[in-house]
């Protein structure tokens, strides 16, 4: 552990200021202080990234795929010291970290496959017709291409899968874009460890070292400098609404505004319909509490609201939820700041008139987060905007509804969410399509008879949603389509065949799927 930054293949530190990582369980500083990056470091990293861009765009796709496979192999073969360091910095259990490492490796290899297959460039060819009357038809061809240097902000709650080697970095590499990562101050040792693996992989496959840098910093200055830098072309962020909005505003105020793909706050409401409550109440209660407390509630898909009908079945369900919550022991959170904000959110919720605590009795443990479940009438939620604010951690609010009609009315006025879930029997779902229709206007993913925690990394996954869940509901930060954030279309009109990118030439040397005159084809263009 050096405590240094990596800037284009060189470990360095220009600024004497330092910060320390802390043990998540004890709050004690861990060994090796880390250097604070400054604007000079940012400028150097971005200039090296820009210098590497043309070489990356010209690199064979197999070379890019081999890079991703090499990164995956390096993370997979790293000894347990990596996970032990991550456990110390985040407090996440070793079993969870082993699963997260597997996800990180799997999604990296998935992008390698995406690069090799190549159709993600969305090649479109409309052949010209010089004899068309009354005007000749030009030959028009288009595809997606990388946008340039990308600034990536590591997430605190996924120190492997959404951090230095997370989906943001890997999908940007897949689009042949250089990346400058702002390491997360909650797990800087993990950031350095993964950074070294990536740097070795880049060197091994012979790509320019300037395509990747990682800067450490405990404050906000480095991040803002990355967003402001004129060579930065896009930003990827996973974290709080406050943090994401600050980056978004900074990017919008640039002389040349750039996109910020920020995945931010979400309360992920769950709606339980009457027949499902009658038939599966114990199972729903158990699975609900497990979802609320998974990872000590530190998931962006944590179900912060659950709507249940009033009446005897609802009363029994609330009692079961309280019993399940009481069996969950307190656990450490990622760092002191998150724990303090969680405790403040719980205190705010408990102080509201009409809100009743149904989870376990409060403990005196100030170092760990306790599962807390509240109950209130759904009408109170409609009256108080503060109940729709995310409490990041193992807390949730059960809201009692007079009927499905009230659920539909609440769904109509929801803010943007990453997910919503509906529990219902088949006939109920068919009878209440109005609830489905309202929810699909406000969420990125609609879950049936399940809970939103746990995201399948696949081509169809959309991990996004309308504001304030994200800053752009048209893009996902998880799954194959994450690559689209770091691309832009480029169109060529009447360009000679040999001057076109290989993906658009008449001979389909890449063998990719292309849209030719409105029909998908892998054949050569005649």
Secondary structure by P-SEA (a helix, b strand, c coil): cccccccccbbbbccccbbbbbcccccccccbbbbbbcaaaaaaaaaaaaaaaaaaaaccaaaaaaaaaaaaaaaaaccaaaaaaaaaaccccaaaaaaaaaaaaaaaaaaaaaaaaccccbbbbbbbbcccccbbbcccccbbbbccbbbbbbbcccccccccccaaaaaaaaabbbbbbbcccccaaaaaaaaaaaaaaaaaaccccccbbbbbbccaaaaaaaaacccccbbbbbccaaaaaaaaaaaaaccbbbbbbcbbbbcbbbbbcaaaaaccaaaaaaaaaaaaacccccccccccbbbbbccaaaaaaaaaaaaaaaaccccccccaaaaaaaaaaaaaaaacccccccccccccccccccbbbbbbbaaaaaacccccccccccbbbbbbbccaaaaaaaaaacccccbbbbbccaaaaaacaaaaaaaaacccccccccccccccccccccccccccccccccccccccccccccbbbbbbcccccccccccccccccccccccccccccccccc
